[in-house]
């Protein structure tokens, strides 16, 4: 009987120790998580500062780049005349999707992919769309469902501010790829303010479509060579303008996203610190109760 009582006594004495170990493990888990969240907050704050510096430069460059877009669109608006609406859609269409290779910038890239998916899902059965993905994000978003539509893709976009040379390379790749299209659009994010942007489309026309415009006769001394040179240059202009608009939208969105992530990390740090202090106080209180109970038993 004495041995049995001793065994039960030993088991009873071990129970508080097990609870204490569970408490200490919880404290350790909270401490590790708290440390990781603090490190994440440091990273997001650093990324916000970097994005703010890049955004300031991108916004300054955008003012000069908008001249390219306004000049090209003005010419196409003039030759379109009154832009009579037609229910007939061209059979061969081209979409140039403007994204980059970098993430952590909110819904900038997903909005481009969502617009492209909406166009492809709602297109008539006899209309064929070809996709040119500038940036890995658009290609990755559309490759699984619409891989057969992708004809060109470019990478290494977004690491440095876009230049006119980058736009000229993209325009040259489109012109030399042998793509046969009747109409096209550049899908990009147009910068509006630090906290907002708008997914927009810029129309692009091939050389044959420009020649077919009746309003082209209002321009003097426009032969085939001049018109071909201008359409090639205008395509590079529009791509450069879209690149600059998209880059500014991306940097502003990344700055906003990192600011929100830093605030969320701060709130999580406050909650984890409170949980850590409460758990530690509970462990200390339990240990004091065990000590006092043991002393009272003696």
Residue, then its C-alpha position, 0 to 999 in steps of 0.5 A: x500500500x505504501x508503494x502504491x501511494x508513493x507511486x501515485x504521489x510521484x505521478x501527482x508531483x510530476x503533473x505541475x512540471x508537465x504543465x510548466x513545460x507546456x507553458x514554457x514551450x508556448x512562451x518560446x513559440x510566441x517569442x520566436x514568432x514575435x522576433x520573426x514579425x519584427x524582422x518582417x516589419x524591418x524589411x517592409x519599412x526598408x522596402x517602403x523607403x526604397x519604393x518611395x525614392x523610386x516613385x519620386x523619380x518615376x513620377x518626374x520621368x513620367x511628365x516627359x514621357x507623356x509627351x510621347x503618348x499624347x503625340x502618337x494618340x493625337x495622330x491616330x485620333x486625327x486620321x480616325x475622323x469622327x470615330x464612327x462606331x462599328x459593331x463589326x470586330x476585326x478578326x485578328x487582334x493583338x494585345x500587348x500586356x504591360x507588367x514587370x517581373x517584380x511583385x509585392x505591389x498590390x493588384x497592379x499586375x493582377x488587374x492587367x491579367x484580369x482585363x486580358x482574361x475578361x477580353x479572351x473569355x468574352x471574345x466572339x468565336x471567330x476572333x483570334x487574339x494574340x498576346x505579347x507579354x512584357x514582363x513575367x507576371x502577365x505571362x505567369x498569370x495567363x500561361x496555364x489557360x491561354x498559353x496558345x495565345x501567347x506569341x511573345x514574352x519579355x523578361x528582366x522588366x522592372x529592375x531598372x526604370x524603363x527607357x526608350x531603348x527598352x521600348x524600341x526593342x519591344x517594338x522591333x520584336x513585335x514588328x519582326x515577329x511576323x504577327x498579322x493583326x488588323x487591330x491591337x491594344x496596349x493594356x497598362x495601368x495609367x497613373x492617377x495619384x499615389x493611391x490610385x491607378x486605372x487599367x487602360x487601353x491604348x489602340x495600335x494600328x498596323x501599317x495597312x490599317x493606317x493606309x486604309x484611313x480616308x482622313x490620311x489624305x489631309x496630310x501632304x507629302x506622306x508616301x509609303x516610306x514615311x508612313x512606314x517609318x512613322x508607324x514603327x516609331x509610333x509603336x515604340x512611342x506608345x510602348x514607352x509611354x505605357x511602360x512609364x505609366x505602368x512603372x509609376x503605378x507599380x512603384x506607388x502601389x508598392x509603396x502603399x502596400x509596404x506601408x500597409x504591411x508595416x502597419x499590420x506588422x505593428x498591430x501583430x507585434x502589439x498583440x503578440x507582446x500582450x499574449x507573451x506578457x499574459x502567458x509569462x505572468x500565468x507561468x509565474x503565478x502558477x509556479x508561485x502557487x506550487x511553491x506556496x502549496x508545497x510550503x503549506x503542505x510541509 
